[in-house]
Amino acid sequence: MKPNQLEQIIKELHVEAYIWARQCCNFQDWLAKDVLQQVYLKILENKAKFNGDSSLKTWLFSVIRYTAMENIKKELRVYPLEDGAEVRFDEDVKPEINHEKLIRQLPDKQREVLLLVFYHGLTLEKASKVMGVHLGTARTHYDRAKKNLKQLILKIKANEQSG
Amino acid sequence: MSSQGDLEYKKLDLFFSEWKEKDRKLAIPEFEINKESNFRIWKWLPLGIAATFFLALWMLQSDEKDFNLEKDMVIIQLIENENQEQLFFIESKSSLDVWEAPSSSLLTEF
């Protein structure tokens, strides 16, 4: 693919890319902007190469995820929840649904797979490629995530009715 | 997919649809690839060198003292040109550049 052609497609995916970068950066706008700029630079300098194994969106999303993780580890020292960690149900969840706050209560992998499938419309197979895990593992995270998010939503609904 | 699973899927889909709707109000930064971001510091290097050079030049020149005179002065010089002809140069000045010799003048010594 020619550089100009690649730049054009990336430009078309820019809004989705920014939203995904923001979701990977714990919803911090300044960090998302920085990460996205680093990603574009990596692509421009050929440090991240698209080899056509997957769709361009899948590839771009995986570069964003990797770059965001690098930045978070380096600068913020955020410790992700372990895979088998229990979901923490905040007692002070307000009746109005705060989507970002709610999704942050899920472990990293569960959050990622839900965002990729439901928010960004990727198939589970493509989501597993972005996350760099096997399809079976992605499916396990997906099932657990759905169950946990449903519980969180139900809890809010219960709060709404009682309040 | 079972009807229970369908319902579950629809609930989650609704949750994310609402979220996407909310995110439409997000301020998305302009698409720009900053090709020079890594070389920002090098861009200032020539400017820094030039500024240092001009500063040094200015400091050297400022050593020469320029005195304002109380009255205008007429300077008459007798200069010999390349044809061995002697010519008078007359000029009027209101200021005078003073050059001080590093050693004492012969006139004051003797």
Interface residues (C-beta under 8 A of the other chain):
Chain A: E7 I10 K11 H14 V15 Y18 I19 R22 D29 K33 L36 Q37 Y40 L41 L44 I97 H99 L114 F118 Y119 K146 L149 K150 I153
Chain B: E8 K11 L12 D13 F15 F16 E18 W19 K20 K22 D23 L26 A27 I28 P29 F31 I33 N34 K35 S37 N38
